[in-house]
Amino acid sequence: MATKKVTITIPEDLLDEIRSETDERGLSAYVAEALRAQRQRDRLLELTEWLQEEYGPVSEEEQQQAAAELDEIDAEHARRRGAQGGSGTGAAA
């Protein structure tokens, strides 16, 4: 993948914090991953806005139902991790 060098300005304390956890080459990778993650969030927000324009806002009941389904999925993942001995390794379930 092609890369391009750019100049950015960030708060010094934030830079110090990140540099304490990464080497100089890791800083670029860290920033690139942060930008990639932000771009994904931006695109999800665009999709959410379009869906709400197209189909209307999500009701409180629908939000509660979705939250309950996510809780069930989280519980199942926790159960499967426990069945693997909590190592976090092994085949995907």
Sequence and secondary structure as in RCSB ss.txt:
>XXXX:A:sequence
MATKKVTITIPEDLLDEIRSETDERGLSAYVAEALRAQRQRDRLLELTEWLQEEYGPVSEEEQQQAAAELDEIDA
EHARRRGAQGGSGTGAAA
>XXXX:A:secstr
           HHHHHHHHTTS HHHHHHHHHHHHHHHHHHHHHHHHHHHHHHHH    HHHHHHHHHHHHHHHH
HHHHHHHHTTT S SS  
